[in-house]
């Protein structure tokens, strides 16, 4: 059995068209919304990560409680499912796999880089600014090594060319969210000033680790049989008239991106939800499999594994950001309270759809995700 990613031969010719179409539907509506609202467009075309603090609406208990109830309604059934399903047998035969040497290198790289990030050195050109990338390279090595330790394989070794491609795609992927952030101003970066070129290069290197980290975590989560046991034979979810529903969902999500440009204070959560719906709708309209396709058989693994991977990586993103000399800060309307590290507590919910978006970007490149457990040898 296989865990991870593989190429889809029959749709490879179609992915560039889908990428261009998806790009247009994701990039243009927020600009159109801002233009319709009478806002100048130049600030949204800035190619640098935002360092601008913008005053946001204050904390609101009604909004906080409403969003909390919505998040709990979406997540509690899956938490309950994991704990209510009888556990699989705890006995496992002794593993012949050892933790690889490069995993120890990753541990050293992460530890040294994190220590440097926390070192309070006030030098303008201190190395703290450049520690994000080696921290996450260390994490990627560690999570792949943990997969090898469990099942003798990992994403990095199974598909090395594909794994390297993810680094390139990942930079463009996260730059898109930096673009959306120019509309909502939900986060901004601190640190001593550097040249625009240096900022673009260092940011691109940091952003390149996002997809490899999340997808390697999906692979690792898929080595745990209890997750497979919990999220198969669950609710069946069949979508009637899928292409008609997809067209309606595409229209609504595109309009929500338009609203993101026009009324960002009210629609900012759509920065994480709308791109996901756009991508799924395009897949359905072009006859491709989506993360919802297997729900009709009660298989929720392609849905749950990426969401959990996004949340796990999100926790570590915030942990390793906290206390450093060059952090990013959050400034989120109505819910900016009860922080875990720099992130408001409800903000972690955004990592759930973000994990799904990471998987969908991989599938738009002609790759698909397999979450079948690999037999331990």
DRENKOL-566546 format. One record per residue (C-alpha): residue number from 1; residue in three letters; x, y, z. Coordinates in Angstrom, 3 decimals. Each point is the difference from the previous one (the first is absolute). Layout:
N
k: NUM; r: ALA; X: X; Y: Y; Z: Z
...
This chain:
377
k: 1; r: UNK; X: 0.000; Y: 0.000; Z: 0.000
k: 2; r: UNK; X: 1.091; Y: 3.580; Z: -0.567
k: 3; r: UNK; X: -0.086; Y: 3.157; Z: 2.048
k: 4; r: UNK; X: 0.623; Y: 3.405; Z: -1.464
k: 5; r: UNK; X: -0.173; Y: 1.425; Z: -3.492
k: 6; r: UNK; X: 0.094; Y: -1.391; Z: -3.487
k: 7; r: UNK; X: -0.436; Y: 1.439; Z: -3.483
k: 8; r: UNK; X: -3.342; Y: -0.136; Z: -1.803
k: 9; r: UNK; X: 0.971; Y: -0.856; Z: -3.531
k: 10; r: UNK; X: -3.371; Y: 0.522; Z: -1.650
k: 11; r: UNK; X: -0.428; Y: 3.599; Z: 1.184
k: 12; r: UNK; X: 3.553; Y: 1.265; Z: -0.334
k: 13; r: UNK; X: -0.720; Y: 1.873; Z: -3.213
k: 14; r: UNK; X: -2.883; Y: 1.870; Z: 1.679
k: 15; r: UNK; X: 1.679; Y: 1.345; Z: 3.128
k: 16; r: UNK; X: 1.586; Y: 3.166; Z: -1.521
k: 17; r: UNK; X: -3.430; Y: 1.144; Z: -1.189
k: 18; r: UNK; X: -1.484; Y: -0.679; Z: 3.414
k: 19; r: UNK; X: 2.832; Y: 1.886; Z: 1.708
k: 20; r: UNK; X: -0.519; Y: 3.085; Z: -2.205
k: 21; r: UNK; X: -3.772; Y: -0.134; Z: 0.441
k: 22; r: UNK; X: 0.283; Y: -0.459; Z: 3.760
k: 23; r: UNK; X: 2.531; Y: 2.831; Z: 0.209
k: 24; r: UNK; X: -2.332; Y: 2.402; Z: -1.780
k: 25; r: UNK; X: -2.981; Y: -0.912; Z: 2.172
k: 26; r: UNK; X: 2.052; Y: 0.381; Z: 3.180
k: 27; r: UNK; X: 1.962; Y: 3.166; Z: -0.803
k: 28; r: UNK; X: -2.414; Y: 2.233; Z: -1.929
k: 29; r: UNK; X: -3.214; Y: 0.032; Z: 2.127
k: 30; r: UNK; X: 1.601; Y: 1.666; Z: 3.083
k: 31; r: UNK; X: 1.451; Y: 2.703; Z: -2.249
k: 32; r: UNK; X: -3.402; Y: 0.490; Z: -1.623
k: 33; r: UNK; X: -1.592; Y: 0.282; Z: 3.448
k: 34; r: UNK; X: 2.523; Y: 2.595; Z: 1.139
k: 35; r: UNK; X: -0.473; Y: 1.965; Z: -3.234
k: 36; r: UNK; X: -3.794; Y: -0.140; Z: 0.385
k: 37; r: UNK; X: 0.363; Y: 1.349; Z: 3.550
k: 38; r: UNK; X: 1.995; Y: 2.960; Z: -1.326
k: 39; r: UNK; X: 3.344; Y: -1.048; Z: 1.470
k: 40; r: UNK; X: 3.305; Y: 0.654; Z: -1.807
k: 41; r: UNK; X: 1.432; Y: -3.223; Z: -1.410
k: 42; r: UNK; X: 3.706; Y: 0.778; Z: 0.310
k: 43; r: UNK; X: 0.355; Y: -1.176; Z: 3.651
k: 44; r: UNK; X: -1.407; Y: -3.408; Z: -0.920
k: 45; r: UNK; X: 2.569; Y: -0.493; Z: -2.744
k: 46; r: UNK; X: 2.920; Y: 0.383; Z: 2.398
k: 47; r: UNK; X: 2.217; Y: -3.055; Z: -0.419
k: 48; r: UNK; X: 1.466; Y: 0.131; Z: 3.513
k: 49; r: UNK; X: -1.354; Y: -1.635; Z: 3.179
k: 50; r: UNK; X: -1.982; Y: 2.492; Z: 2.041
k: 51; r: UNK; X: 1.783; Y: 1.882; Z: 2.790
k: 52; r: UNK; X: -2.980; Y: 2.316; Z: 0.487
k: 53; r: UNK; X: -2.080; Y: 0.062; Z: 3.167
k: 54; r: UNK; X: -3.612; Y: 0.943; Z: -0.730
k: 55; r: UNK; X: -2.544; Y: 0.862; Z: 2.695
k: 56; r: UNK; X: -2.703; Y: -2.697; Z: 0.041
k: 57; r: UNK; X: -3.463; Y: -0.166; Z: 1.620
k: 58; r: UNK; X: 0.222; Y: -0.870; Z: 3.719
k: 59; r: UNK; X: -0.712; Y: -3.338; Z: 1.636
k: 60; r: UNK; X: -3.662; Y: -1.046; Z: -0.100
k: 61; r: UNK; X: -1.439; Y: -2.680; Z: 2.271
k: 62; r: UNK; X: -2.976; Y: -0.736; Z: -2.310
k: 63; r: UNK; X: 2.288; Y: -0.554; Z: -2.986
k: 64; r: UNK; X: 2.446; Y: -2.023; Z: 2.101
k: 65; r: UNK; X: -2.746; Y: -2.264; Z: 1.355
k: 66; r: UNK; X: -1.651; Y: -0.411; Z: -3.398
k: 67; r: UNK; X: 3.275; Y: -1.000; Z: -1.692
k: 68; r: UNK; X: 0.883; Y: -2.265; Z: 2.944
k: 69; r: UNK; X: -3.320; Y: -1.819; Z: -0.336
k: 70; r: UNK; X: 0.502; Y: -0.398; Z: -3.744
k: 71; r: UNK; X: 3.532; Y: -1.374; Z: 0.434
k: 72; r: UNK; X: -1.096; Y: -2.427; Z: 2.722
k: 73; r: UNK; X: -2.926; Y: -1.199; Z: -2.103
k: 74; r: UNK; X: 2.414; Y: -0.792; Z: -2.853
k: 75; r: UNK; X: 2.728; Y: -1.684; Z: 2.080
k: 76; r: UNK; X: -1.615; Y: -1.745; Z: 2.979
k: 77; r: UNK; X: -1.542; Y: -2.834; Z: -2.076
k: 78; r: UNK; X: 3.472; Y: -0.966; Z: -1.222
k: 79; r: UNK; X: 1.577; Y: 0.267; Z: 3.456
k: 80; r: UNK; X: -2.805; Y: -2.126; Z: 1.423
k: 81; r: UNK; X: 0.366; Y: -2.495; Z: -2.833
k: 82; r: UNK; X: 3.701; Y: -0.456; Z: 0.684
k: 83; r: UNK; X: -0.531; Y: -0.712; Z: 3.691
k: 84; r: UNK; X: -3.260; Y: -1.961; Z: -0.222
k: 85; r: UNK; X: 1.126; Y: -2.543; Z: -2.578
k: 86; r: UNK; X: 1.594; Y: -3.011; Z: 1.735
k: 87; r: UNK; X: 3.755; Y: 0.167; Z: -0.194
k: 88; r: UNK; X: 1.861; Y: -2.296; Z: -2.307
k: 89; r: UNK; X: 2.250; Y: -2.614; Z: 1.514
k: 90; r: UNK; X: 2.829; Y: 1.667; Z: 1.846
k: 91; r: UNK; X: 2.458; Y: -2.834; Z: -0.567
k: 92; r: UNK; X: 2.357; Y: 0.464; Z: -2.892
k: 93; r: UNK; X: 2.775; Y: -2.327; Z: -1.057
k: 94; r: UNK; X: 3.495; Y: 1.343; Z: 0.663
k: 95; r: UNK; X: 0.938; Y: 2.403; Z: -2.755
k: 96; r: UNK; X: 3.105; Y: -0.604; Z: -2.054
k: 97; r: UNK; X: 0.180; Y: 3.684; Z: -0.907
k: 98; r: UNK; X: 2.359; Y: 2.419; Z: 1.696
k: 99; r: UNK; X: -0.069; Y: 3.762; Z: 0.207
k: 100; r: UNK; X: 2.188; Y: 1.161; Z: -2.936
k: 101; r: UNK; X: 3.164; Y: 2.020; Z: 0.491
k: 102; r: UNK; X: -1.338; Y: 2.967; Z: -1.952
k: 103; r: UNK; X: -2.881; Y: 0.214; Z: 2.477
k: 104; r: UNK; X: 2.533; Y: 0.704; Z: 2.758
k: 105; r: UNK; X: 1.483; Y: 2.709; Z: -2.226
k: 106; r: UNK; X: -3.455; Y: 1.508; Z: -0.294
k: 107; r: UNK; X: -0.374; Y: -0.002; Z: 3.775
k: 108; r: UNK; X: 3.331; Y: 1.815; Z: 0.408
k: 109; r: UNK; X: -0.860; Y: 2.474; Z: -2.761
k: 110; r: UNK; X: -3.368; Y: 0.796; Z: 1.578
k: 111; r: UNK; X: 1.415; Y: 0.347; Z: 3.513
k: 112; r: UNK; X: 2.894; Y: 2.254; Z: -0.969
k: 113; r: UNK; X: -2.166; Y: 2.170; Z: -2.254
k: 114; r: UNK; X: -2.716; Y: 0.413; Z: 2.614
k: 115; r: UNK; X: 2.577; Y: 0.946; Z: 2.632
k: 116; r: UNK; X: 1.389; Y: 2.626; Z: -2.372
k: 117; r: UNK; X: -3.516; Y: 1.324; Z: -0.689
k: 118; r: UNK; X: -0.556; Y: 0.497; Z: 3.728
k: 119; r: UNK; X: 3.396; Y: 1.628; Z: 0.616
k: 120; r: UNK; X: -0.592; Y: 3.672; Z: 0.766
k: 121; r: UNK; X: 2.646; Y: 1.491; Z: -2.187
k: 122; r: UNK; X: -0.747; Y: 3.609; Z: -0.907
k: 123; r: UNK; X: 2.439; Y: 0.135; Z: -2.898
k: 124; r: UNK; X: -1.815; Y: 1.315; Z: -3.100
k: 125; r: UNK; X: 1.263; Y: -2.858; Z: -2.123
k: 126; r: UNK; X: -0.486; Y: -2.691; Z: 2.649
k: 127; r: UNK; X: -0.506; Y: -3.529; Z: -1.207
k: 128; r: UNK; X: -3.428; Y: -0.280; Z: 1.639
k: 129; r: UNK; X: -1.696; Y: 1.185; Z: -3.179
k: 130; r: UNK; X: 1.337; Y: -2.977; Z: -1.919
k: 131; r: UNK; X: -0.833; Y: -2.798; Z: 2.457
k: 132; r: UNK; X: -3.530; Y: -0.822; Z: -1.192
k: 133; r: UNK; X: 1.126; Y: -2.000; Z: -3.028
k: 134; r: UNK; X: 2.544; Y: -2.236; Z: 1.810
k: 135; r: UNK; X: -2.496; Y: -0.593; Z: 2.835
k: 136; r: UNK; X: -2.513; Y: -1.353; Z: -2.477
k: 137; r: UNK; X: 2.569; Y: -1.918; Z: -2.001
k: 138; r: UNK; X: 0.815; Y: -1.666; Z: 3.317
k: 139; r: UNK; X: -3.688; Y: -0.770; Z: 0.596
k: 140; r: UNK; X: -0.359; Y: -1.454; Z: -3.508
k: 141; r: UNK; X: 2.977; Y: -2.290; Z: 0.552
k: 142; r: UNK; X: -1.322; Y: -1.055; Z: 3.418
k: 143; r: UNK; X: -3.566; Y: -0.764; Z: -1.129
k: 144; r: UNK; X: 1.280; Y: -2.005; Z: -2.978
k: 145; r: UNK; X: 2.401; Y: -1.858; Z: 2.281
k: 146; r: UNK; X: -2.883; Y: -0.830; Z: 2.359
k: 147; r: UNK; X: -1.891; Y: -1.496; Z: -2.943
k: 148; r: UNK; X: 3.045; Y: -2.114; Z: -0.861
k: 149; r: UNK; X: 0.231; Y: -1.111; Z: 3.616
k: 150; r: UNK; X: -3.643; Y: -1.137; Z: -0.042
k: 151; r: UNK; X: -0.410; Y: -1.599; Z: -3.429
k: 152; r: UNK; X: 3.378; Y: 0.112; Z: -1.758
k: 153; r: UNK; X: -0.973; Y: 2.671; Z: -2.536
k: 154; r: UNK; X: -0.796; Y: 3.692; Z: -0.243
k: 155; r: UNK; X: -1.106; Y: 2.590; Z: -2.528
k: 156; r: UNK; X: 3.520; Y: 1.381; Z: -0.429
k: 157; r: UNK; X: 1.460; Y: -3.381; Z: -0.999
k: 158; r: UNK; X: -2.987; Y: -1.427; Z: -1.849
k: 159; r: UNK; X: -0.408; Y: 2.883; Z: -2.438
k: 160; r: UNK; X: 3.207; Y: 2.101; Z: 0.100
k: 161; r: UNK; X: -0.637; Y: 1.971; Z: -3.218
k: 162; r: UNK; X: -3.548; Y: 0.749; Z: 1.009
k: 163; r: UNK; X: 1.181; Y: 0.934; Z: 3.482
k: 164; r: UNK; X: 2.436; Y: 2.568; Z: -1.417
k: 165; r: UNK; X: -2.705; Y: 1.387; Z: -2.283
k: 166; r: UNK; X: -2.129; Y: 0.716; Z: 3.050
k: 167; r: UNK; X: 2.587; Y: 2.507; Z: 1.275
k: 168; r: UNK; X: -0.286; Y: 2.032; Z: -3.207
k: 169; r: UNK; X: -3.791; Y: -0.092; Z: -0.120
k: 170; r: UNK; X: -0.243; Y: 0.766; Z: 3.709
k: 171; r: UNK; X: 1.561; Y: 3.448; Z: -0.369
k: 172; r: UNK; X: -2.600; Y: 1.114; Z: -2.547
k: 173; r: UNK; X: -2.733; Y: -1.649; Z: 2.081
k: 174; r: UNK; X: 0.719; Y: 2.015; Z: 3.143
k: 175; r: UNK; X: 0.698; Y: 3.213; Z: -1.911
k: 176; r: UNK; X: -3.655; Y: -0.231; Z: -1.041
k: 177; r: UNK; X: -1.064; Y: 0.176; Z: 3.652
k: 178; r: UNK; X: 2.324; Y: 2.955; Z: 0.535
k: 179; r: UNK; X: -1.849; Y: 1.622; Z: -2.893
k: 180; r: UNK; X: -3.367; Y: -0.642; Z: 1.668
k: 181; r: UNK; X: 1.363; Y: 1.346; Z: 3.271
k: 182; r: UNK; X: 0.476; Y: 3.405; Z: -1.654
k: 183; r: UNK; X: -3.813; Y: 0.183; Z: -0.068
k: 184; r: UNK; X: -0.703; Y: -1.150; Z: 3.573
k: 185; r: UNK; X: 3.223; Y: 0.964; Z: 1.882
k: 186; r: UNK; X: -0.373; Y: -2.923; Z: 2.415
k: 187; r: UNK; X: 3.746; Y: -0.426; Z: 0.549
k: 188; r: UNK; X: 3.129; Y: 2.092; Z: -0.413
k: 189; r: UNK; X: 3.740; Y: -0.516; Z: 0.380
k: 190; r: UNK; X: 2.444; Y: 1.658; Z: 2.375
k: 191; r: UNK; X: 3.763; Y: 0.335; Z: -0.124
k: 192; r: UNK; X: 2.716; Y: 2.414; Z: -1.100
k: 193; r: UNK; X: -0.370; Y: 1.437; Z: -3.502
k: 194; r: UNK; X: 1.654; Y: -1.832; Z: -2.865
k: 195; r: UNK; X: 0.079; Y: 0.569; Z: -3.737
k: 196; r: UNK; X: -3.053; Y: -1.032; Z: -2.043
k: 197; r: UNK; X: 2.059; Y: -2.572; Z: -1.909
k: 198; r: UNK; X: 1.273; Y: -1.595; Z: 3.210
k: 199; r: UNK; X: -3.526; Y: -0.073; Z: 1.397
k: 200; r: UNK; X: -1.370; Y: -1.718; Z: -3.116
k: 201; r: UNK; X: 2.802; Y: -2.589; Z: -0.082
k: 202; r: UNK; X: -0.109; Y: -0.855; Z: 3.703
k: 203; r: UNK; X: -3.805; Y: -0.090; Z: 0.006
k: 204; r: UNK; X: -0.090; Y: -2.263; Z: -3.058
k: 205; r: UNK; X: 2.440; Y: -2.412; Z: 1.634
k: 206; r: UNK; X: -2.109; Y: -0.071; Z: 3.158
k: 207; r: UNK; X: -3.234; Y: -0.482; Z: -1.947
k: 208; r: UNK; X: 1.561; Y: -2.879; Z: -1.963
k: 209; r: UNK; X: -0.158; Y: -2.243; Z: 3.076
k: 210; r: UNK; X: -3.786; Y: 0.181; Z: 0.459
k: 211; r: UNK; X: -1.207; Y: -2.701; Z: -2.417
k: 212; r: UNK; X: 2.818; Y: -2.472; Z: 0.719
k: 213; r: UNK; X: -0.665; Y: 0.344; Z: 3.736
k: 214; r: UNK; X: -3.768; Y: -0.480; Z: -0.226
k: 215; r: UNK; X: 0.083; Y: -2.848; Z: -2.525
k: 216; r: UNK; X: 2.776; Y: -1.797; Z: 1.887
k: 217; r: UNK; X: -2.182; Y: 0.274; Z: 3.106
k: 218; r: UNK; X: -2.939; Y: -1.500; Z: -1.910
k: 219; r: UNK; X: 2.225; Y: -2.945; Z: -0.907
k: 220; r: UNK; X: 1.056; Y: -0.420; Z: 3.645
k: 221; r: UNK; X: -3.584; Y: 0.174; Z: 1.316
k: 222; r: UNK; X: -0.958; Y: -2.677; Z: -2.500
k: 223; r: UNK; X: 2.369; Y: -2.432; Z: 1.733
k: 224; r: UNK; X: -2.311; Y: -0.112; Z: 3.060
k: 225; r: UNK; X: -2.592; Y: -2.730; Z: -0.393
k: 226; r: UNK; X: -2.349; Y: 1.529; Z: 2.574
k: 227; r: UNK; X: -0.633; Y: 2.962; Z: -2.294
k: 228; r: UNK; X: -0.932; Y: -2.377; Z: -2.806
k: 229; r: UNK; X: -2.204; Y: -1.954; Z: 2.368
k: 230; r: UNK; X: -1.786; Y: 3.150; Z: 1.224
k: 231; r: UNK; X: -0.607; Y: 1.739; Z: -3.308
k: 232; r: UNK; X: -1.132; Y: -2.847; Z: -2.224
k: 233; r: UNK; X: -3.567; Y: -1.348; Z: 0.035
k: 234; r: UNK; X: -1.186; Y: 3.351; Z: 1.336
k: 235; r: UNK; X: -2.784; Y: 2.241; Z: -1.294
k: 236; r: UNK; X: -0.831; Y: -0.430; Z: -3.656
k: 237; r: UNK; X: -0.294; Y: 3.267; Z: -1.855
k: 238; r: UNK; X: -1.263; Y: -0.101; Z: -3.564
k: 239; r: UNK; X: -0.284; Y: 3.218; Z: -1.975
k: 240; r: UNK; X: -2.973; Y: 0.000; Z: -2.392
k: 241; r: UNK; X: 0.640; Y: 1.606; Z: -3.385
k: 242; r: UNK; X: 3.679; Y: 0.647; Z: 0.807
k: 243; r: UNK; X: 0.729; Y: 2.269; Z: -2.959
k: 244; r: UNK; X: -3.006; Y: 2.216; Z: 0.659
k: 245; r: UNK; X: 0.965; Y: 0.234; Z: 3.676
k: 246; r: UNK; X: 3.599; Y: 0.703; Z: -0.998
k: 247; r: UNK; X: -1.069; Y: 2.827; Z: -2.314
k: 248; r: UNK; X: -2.120; Y: 1.532; Z: 2.774
k: 249; r: UNK; X: 2.848; Y: -0.377; Z: 2.521
k: 250; r: UNK; X: 2.466; Y: 1.551; Z: -2.443
k: 251; r: UNK; X: -2.288; Y: 2.986; Z: -0.500
k: 252; r: UNK; X: -0.503; Y: 0.529; Z: 3.735
k: 253; r: UNK; X: 3.682; Y: -0.390; Z: 0.853
k: 254; r: UNK; X: 1.008; Y: 2.403; Z: -2.766
k: 255; r: UNK; X: -2.488; Y: 2.543; Z: 1.320
k: 256; r: UNK; X: 1.388; Y: -0.504; Z: 3.508
k: 257; r: UNK; X: 3.469; Y: 0.869; Z: -1.287
k: 258; r: UNK; X: -1.513; Y: 3.107; Z: -1.566
k: 259; r: UNK; X: -1.475; Y: 0.827; Z: 3.423
k: 260; r: UNK; X: 3.424; Y: -0.572; Z: 1.563
k: 261; r: UNK; X: 1.314; Y: 2.952; Z: -1.992
k: 262; r: UNK; X: -3.044; Y: 2.175; Z: 0.642
k: 263; r: UNK; X: -0.784; Y: -0.765; Z: 3.676
k: 264; r: UNK; X: 3.088; Y: -1.670; Z: 1.509
k: 265; r: UNK; X: -0.915; Y: 0.574; Z: 3.675
k: 266; r: UNK; X: -3.141; Y: -2.125; Z: -0.354
k: 267; r: UNK; X: 1.180; Y: -2.640; Z: -2.461
k: 268; r: UNK; X: 3.631; Y: -0.637; Z: 1.035
k: 269; r: UNK; X: -0.609; Y: -3.706; Z: 0.977
k: 270; r: UNK; X: -0.644; Y: -0.683; Z: -3.692
k: 271; r: UNK; X: 3.721; Y: 0.435; Z: -0.658
k: 272; r: UNK; X: 0.320; Y: -3.654; Z: 1.075
k: 273; r: UNK; X: -3.339; Y: -1.404; Z: -1.155
k: 274; r: UNK; X: -0.680; Y: 1.578; Z: -3.394
k: 275; r: UNK; X: 3.185; Y: -1.203; Z: -1.780
k: 276; r: UNK; X: -0.782; Y: -3.522; Z: 1.194
k: 277; r: UNK; X: -3.523; Y: 0.125; Z: -1.466
k: 278; r: UNK; X: 1.262; Y: 1.499; Z: -3.273
k: 279; r: UNK; X: 2.556; Y: -2.784; Z: -0.454
k: 280; r: UNK; X: -2.432; Y: -2.806; Z: 0.892
k: 281; r: UNK; X: -2.659; Y: 1.459; Z: -2.301
k: 282; r: UNK; X: 2.421; Y: 0.156; Z: -2.923
k: 283; r: UNK; X: 0.992; Y: -3.608; Z: 0.600
k: 284; r: UNK; X: -3.636; Y: -1.104; Z: 0.012
k: 285; r: UNK; X: -0.845; Y: 2.021; Z: -3.111
k: 286; r: UNK; X: 2.886; Y: -1.573; Z: -1.926
k: 287; r: UNK; X: -0.986; Y: -3.520; Z: 1.051
k: 288; r: UNK; X: 2.881; Y: -0.521; Z: 2.439
k: 289; r: UNK; X: -0.102; Y: -1.800; Z: 3.324
k: 290; r: UNK; X: -0.270; Y: 2.310; Z: 3.006
k: 291; r: UNK; X: 0.405; Y: -0.471; Z: 3.732
k: 292; r: UNK; X: -3.772; Y: -0.415; Z: 0.125
k: 293; r: UNK; X: -0.127; Y: -2.790; Z: -2.582
k: 294; r: UNK; X: 0.737; Y: -2.781; Z: 2.482
k: 295; r: UNK; X: -2.339; Y: 1.388; Z: 2.669
k: 296; r: UNK; X: -2.864; Y: -1.777; Z: -1.741
k: 297; r: UNK; X: 1.676; Y: -3.226; Z: 1.153
k: 298; r: UNK; X: 0.507; Y: 1.259; Z: 3.566
k: 299; r: UNK; X: 3.761; Y: 0.488; Z: -0.483
k: 300; r: UNK; X: 0.996; Y: 3.266; Z: 1.672
k: 301; r: UNK; X: 3.758; Y: -0.579; Z: 0.024
k: 302; r: UNK; X: 0.841; Y: 2.246; Z: -3.007
k: 303; r: UNK; X: -1.938; Y: 2.721; Z: 1.808
k: 304; r: UNK; X: 1.214; Y: -0.503; Z: 3.586
k: 305; r: UNK; X: 3.692; Y: -0.777; Z: -0.552
k: 306; r: UNK; X: 0.845; Y: 3.277; Z: -1.807
k: 307; r: UNK; X: -2.070; Y: 2.042; Z: 2.471
k: 308; r: UNK; X: 1.841; Y: -1.585; Z: 2.942
k: 309; r: UNK; X: 3.342; Y: 0.498; Z: -1.756
k: 310; r: UNK; X: -0.796; Y: 3.683; Z: -0.549
k: 311; r: UNK; X: -0.911; Y: 0.405; Z: 3.673
k: 312; r: UNK; X: 3.149; Y: -1.793; Z: 1.181
k: 313; r: UNK; X: 2.258; Y: 2.112; Z: -2.210
k: 314; r: UNK; X: -1.941; Y: 3.100; Z: 1.045
k: 315; r: UNK; X: 0.724; Y: -0.712; Z: 3.652
k: 316; r: UNK; X: 3.718; Y: -0.252; Z: -0.699
k: 317; r: UNK; X: -0.026; Y: 3.087; Z: -2.256
k: 318; r: UNK; X: -1.386; Y: 1.987; Z: 2.907
k: 319; r: UNK; X: 2.250; Y: -1.654; Z: 2.599
k: 320; r: UNK; X: 3.194; Y: 0.730; Z: -1.918
k: 321; r: UNK; X: -1.165; Y: 3.513; Z: -0.801
k: 322; r: UNK; X: -0.612; Y: 0.860; Z: 3.652
k: 323; r: UNK; X: 2.691; Y: 1.908; Z: 1.881
k: 324; r: UNK; X: 2.258; Y: 0.611; Z: -2.972
k: 325; r: UNK; X: 1.511; Y: 3.323; Z: -1.005
k: 326; r: UNK; X: -1.668; Y: 0.067; Z: -3.435
k: 327; r: UNK; X: -3.484; Y: -1.434; Z: 0.519
k: 328; r: UNK; X: -3.249; Y: 0.512; Z: -1.815
k: 329; r: UNK; X: -2.920; Y: 1.393; Z: 2.006
k: 330; r: UNK; X: -3.756; Y: -0.385; Z: -0.375
k: 331; r: UNK; X: -2.667; Y: 2.665; Z: -0.090
k: 332; r: UNK; X: -3.340; Y: -1.746; Z: -0.588
k: 333; r: UNK; X: -3.384; Y: 1.756; Z: 0.206
k: 334; r: UNK; X: -2.455; Y: -0.926; Z: 2.774
k: 335; r: UNK; X: 1.870; Y: -3.084; Z: 1.365
k: 336; r: UNK; X: 3.477; Y: 1.287; Z: 0.878
k: 337; r: UNK; X: 0.121; Y: -1.433; Z: 3.540
k: 338; r: UNK; X: 1.060; Y: -3.183; Z: 1.860
k: 339; r: UNK; X: 3.315; Y: -0.427; Z: -1.787
k: 340; r: UNK; X: 1.971; Y: -3.206; Z: -0.262
k: 341; r: UNK; X: 3.431; Y: 1.382; Z: -0.888
k: 342; r: UNK; X: -0.637; Y: 2.946; Z: -2.371
k: 343; r: UNK; X: -3.157; Y: -1.508; Z: -1.526
k: 344; r: UNK; X: -3.501; Y: 0.648; Z: 1.428
k: 345; r: UNK; X: -1.516; Y: -3.335; Z: 0.985
k: 346; r: UNK; X: -2.731; Y: -0.019; Z: -2.654
k: 347; r: UNK; X: 2.589; Y: 0.768; Z: -2.655
k: 348; r: UNK; X: 1.278; Y: -3.585; Z: 0.173
k: 349; r: UNK; X: -3.218; Y: -1.128; Z: -1.688
k: 350; r: UNK; X: 1.334; Y: 1.524; Z: -3.215
k: 351; r: UNK; X: 2.705; Y: -2.654; Z: -0.137
k: 352; r: UNK; X: -2.624; Y: -2.715; Z: -0.559
k: 353; r: UNK; X: -1.162; Y: 1.199; Z: -3.443
k: 354; r: UNK; X: 3.556; Y: 1.120; Z: -0.724
k: 355; r: UNK; X: 1.176; Y: -3.621; Z: 0.227
k: 356; r: UNK; X: -2.661; Y: -0.946; Z: -2.544
k: 357; r: UNK; X: 1.164; Y: 2.789; Z: -2.292
k: 358; r: UNK; X: 3.539; Y: -1.391; Z: 0.146
k: 359; r: UNK; X: -1.284; Y: -3.373; Z: -1.210
k: 360; r: UNK; X: -2.102; Y: 1.606; Z: -2.715
k: 361; r: UNK; X: 2.952; Y: 1.979; Z: -1.347
k: 362; r: UNK; X: 1.904; Y: -3.275; Z: -0.297
k: 363; r: UNK; X: -2.930; Y: -1.547; Z: -1.887
k: 364; r: UNK; X: -0.206; Y: 2.983; Z: -2.359
k: 365; r: UNK; X: 3.571; Y: -0.749; Z: -1.008
k: 366; r: UNK; X: -1.125; Y: -3.431; Z: -1.165
k: 367; r: UNK; X: 0.676; Y: -1.710; Z: 3.332
k: 368; r: UNK; X: -2.371; Y: -1.878; Z: 2.215
k: 369; r: UNK; X: 0.202; Y: -0.972; Z: 3.641
k: 370; r: UNK; X: -0.187; Y: -3.575; Z: 1.223
k: 371; r: UNK; X: -0.615; Y: -0.631; Z: 3.648
k: 372; r: UNK; X: -0.080; Y: -3.773; Z: 0.100
k: 373; r: UNK; X: 2.032; Y: -1.420; Z: 2.883
k: 374; r: UNK; X: 3.204; Y: -1.696; Z: -0.988
k: 375; r: UNK; X: 0.436; Y: -3.451; Z: 1.440
k: 376; r: UNK; X: 2.673; Y: -0.035; Z: 2.653
k: 377; r: UNK; X: 2.707; Y: -2.432; Z: -0.875
